[in-house]
Amino acid sequence: MNSMGRKQRHGDPHGFDPAIVEIEREIVDFFYTTGATEATRNPILTSITAFLYTRQSLTQREARSLSGFSTGAVSQALNQLLSMGLVSKKRIPGTHEYVYTLGSFQDAMSSFITAYSRRVRRAERGFTEIRDELESRREELATQPRYGQMLDLVNQFARMFHVFSDLDVLVERELERVGKRDGNR
């Protein structure tokens, strides 16, 4: 068993040296244990993404072999990565298999930031609705214990959302700058 609690597969599908596979496993374990990808709530997605970072492209069979997850779980993860725009899918000529290829690091980070921004905007809308309801029911609820604390908490969260918007803009600019720099090499 590996640190992710799954059966370790023997033999590397790409014929990598065992020392390289061990370093790769440490990288994948880091992503898995820290949730250091867009897929922070999905350990299967996190692991598959980490293997794609280290390998650049994999078939579903290779992803299953490397990760130890079931065919169905790997299929779902790859489909989610496709829908997120992080990977492309191309049929291997003469087979019924596809190869999944990770886009550039800048594309992956941009996709991560976009997905994160959507979650932040959803949360912002949710807190705005809560704040509006608390405000509209002020006369009714003001005498209730903790009403003021709840309203303050919701307002604090609501004030923080502009920070995320500003951060989005800064990170997108930096990704564009890095992409242009890398394109000039």
C-alpha positions as CSV (number, residue, x, y, z in Angstrom):
1,M,0.0,0.0,0.0
2,N,1.2,3.5,-0.7
3,S,0.7,6.6,1.5
4,M,-2.6,7.2,-0.3
5,G,-4.0,3.9,1.0
6,R,-4.2,2.3,-2.4
7,K,-2.5,-0.8,-3.8
8,Q,0.8,0.1,-5.3
9,R,1.1,-1.2,-8.9
10,H,4.3,-2.9,-10.0
11,G,6.1,-2.0,-13.2
12,D,5.9,1.4,-14.8
13,P,3.8,1.8,-17.9
14,H,6.4,4.1,-19.5
15,G,9.4,2.1,-18.3
16,F,10.7,4.8,-16.0
17,D,13.6,4.0,-13.7
18,P,12.5,3.0,-10.2
19,A,14.4,5.9,-8.7
20,I,12.4,8.3,-10.9
21,V,9.2,6.6,-10.1
22,E,9.9,7.0,-6.4
23,I,10.5,10.8,-6.9
24,E,7.3,11.0,-8.9
25,R,5.4,9.1,-6.1
26,E,6.7,11.8,-3.7
27,I,5.4,14.5,-5.9
28,V,2.0,12.8,-6.3
29,D,1.8,12.2,-2.6
30,F,2.5,15.9,-2.0
31,F,-0.3,16.9,-4.3
32,Y,-2.5,14.2,-2.7
33,T,-1.9,15.1,0.9
34,T,-1.9,18.9,0.5
35,G,-4.6,19.1,-2.1
36,A,-2.3,21.3,-4.1
37,T,-4.4,21.3,-7.3
38,E,-7.7,22.6,-8.4
39,A,-9.2,19.3,-7.3
40,T,-8.6,19.9,-3.6
41,R,-11.9,18.2,-2.7
42,N,-11.3,15.2,-4.9
43,P,-8.3,13.0,-4.0
44,I,-8.7,10.9,-7.2
45,L,-8.7,14.0,-9.4
46,T,-5.8,15.4,-7.5
47,S,-3.7,12.2,-8.0
48,I,-4.5,11.9,-11.7
49,T,-3.7,15.6,-12.2
50,A,-0.4,15.1,-10.4
51,F,0.5,12.1,-12.6
52,L,-0.4,14.2,-15.7
53,Y,1.9,17.0,-14.4
54,T,4.8,14.5,-14.1
55,R,4.0,12.5,-17.3
56,Q,2.3,15.1,-19.6
57,S,0.1,12.5,-21.2
58,L,-1.5,9.2,-20.2
59,T,-4.0,6.7,-21.4
60,Q,-6.8,5.8,-19.0
61,R,-5.2,2.4,-18.5
62,E,-1.8,4.0,-17.6
63,A,-3.6,6.4,-15.2
64,R,-5.4,3.5,-13.5
65,S,-2.1,1.5,-13.3
66,L,-0.2,4.4,-11.8
67,S,-2.9,5.6,-9.4
68,G,-4.4,2.3,-8.3
69,F,-7.9,3.7,-8.6
70,S,-10.7,1.9,-10.3
71,T,-11.3,2.3,-14.1
72,G,-14.6,4.1,-13.3
73,A,-13.0,6.5,-10.9
74,V,-10.2,7.3,-13.3
75,S,-12.7,7.7,-16.2
76,Q,-14.7,10.2,-14.1
77,A,-11.5,12.1,-13.2
78,L,-10.3,12.3,-16.8
79,N,-13.7,13.5,-17.9
80,Q,-13.8,16.2,-15.3
81,L,-10.3,17.3,-16.3
82,L,-11.5,17.5,-19.9
83,S,-14.6,19.6,-18.9
84,M,-12.3,21.9,-16.9
85,G,-10.1,22.4,-20.0
86,L,-7.0,21.1,-18.3
87,V,-6.4,18.2,-20.6
88,S,-7.1,17.3,-24.3
89,K,-8.1,13.9,-25.5
90,K,-7.0,12.3,-28.7
91,R,-7.7,8.8,-30.1
92,I,-4.7,6.6,-30.5
93,P,-4.8,5.5,-34.2
94,G,-5.8,1.8,-34.7
95,T,-7.0,1.4,-31.2
96,H,-10.1,2.2,-29.0
97,E,-7.8,4.0,-26.6
98,Y,-7.4,7.7,-26.0
99,V,-4.4,9.6,-24.8
100,Y,-5.0,12.5,-22.4
101,T,-2.5,15.3,-22.5
102,L,-2.0,18.1,-20.0
103,G,-2.0,21.6,-21.4
104,S,0.7,24.1,-20.5
105,F,1.4,25.1,-16.9
106,Q,0.0,28.5,-17.7
107,D,-3.2,27.0,-19.1
108,A,-3.5,24.8,-16.0
109,M,-3.0,27.7,-13.6
110,S,-5.4,29.9,-15.6
111,S,-8.0,27.1,-15.5
112,F,-7.4,26.7,-11.7
113,I,-7.8,30.4,-11.1
114,T,-10.9,30.6,-13.3
115,A,-12.5,27.7,-11.4
116,Y,-11.5,29.2,-8.0
117,S,-12.9,32.5,-9.1
118,R,-16.2,31.0,-9.9
119,R,-16.3,29.4,-6.5
120,V,-15.5,32.7,-4.8
121,R,-18.1,34.5,-6.8
122,R,-20.7,31.9,-5.8
123,A,-19.7,32.3,-2.2
124,E,-19.9,36.1,-2.6
125,R,-23.4,35.8,-4.0
126,G,-24.4,33.5,-1.1
127,F,-23.0,35.9,1.5
128,T,-24.7,38.8,-0.2
129,E,-28.0,37.0,0.0
130,I,-27.5,36.1,3.7
131,R,-26.5,39.7,4.4
132,D,-29.5,41.1,2.5
133,E,-31.8,38.8,4.5
134,L,-30.3,39.7,7.8
135,E,-30.6,43.4,6.9
136,S,-34.3,43.0,5.7
137,R,-35.2,41.2,9.0
138,R,-33.2,43.6,11.2
139,E,-36.3,44.7,13.2
140,E,-37.4,41.2,13.8
141,L,-34.0,39.7,14.6
142,A,-32.1,42.5,16.2
143,T,-33.1,41.5,19.7
144,Q,-32.0,37.9,19.2
145,P,-28.8,36.7,20.8
146,R,-25.9,36.7,18.3
147,Y,-27.7,38.6,15.6
148,G,-25.2,41.4,15.6
149,Q,-22.3,39.0,15.6
150,M,-23.7,37.0,12.7
151,L,-24.3,40.2,10.7
152,D,-20.7,41.4,11.5
153,L,-19.3,38.0,10.4
154,V,-21.3,38.1,7.1
155,N,-20.2,41.7,6.5
156,Q,-16.5,40.8,7.1
157,F,-16.7,38.0,4.6
158,A,-18.5,40.2,2.1
159,R,-15.8,42.9,2.4
160,M,-13.1,40.3,1.7
161,F,-14.4,39.2,-1.7
162,H,-13.0,42.3,-3.4
163,V,-9.5,41.0,-2.4
164,F,-10.1,37.8,-4.4
165,S,-11.2,39.8,-7.4
166,D,-8.1,42.0,-7.2
167,L,-5.9,38.9,-6.8
168,D,-7.6,37.3,-9.9
169,V,-6.5,40.3,-12.0
170,L,-3.0,40.3,-10.7
171,V,-2.5,36.6,-11.3
172,E,-4.0,36.7,-14.8
173,R,-1.6,39.5,-15.7
174,E,1.4,37.6,-14.4
175,L,0.4,34.4,-16.3
176,E,0.1,36.4,-19.5
177,R,3.5,38.0,-18.8
178,V,5.1,34.6,-18.1
179,G,3.4,33.1,-21.2
180,K,4.7,35.9,-23.4
181,R,8.2,35.6,-21.9
182,D,8.2,31.8,-22.5
183,G,6.8,32.3,-26.0
184,N,9.8,34.5,-26.9
185,R,12.4,31.8,-26.1
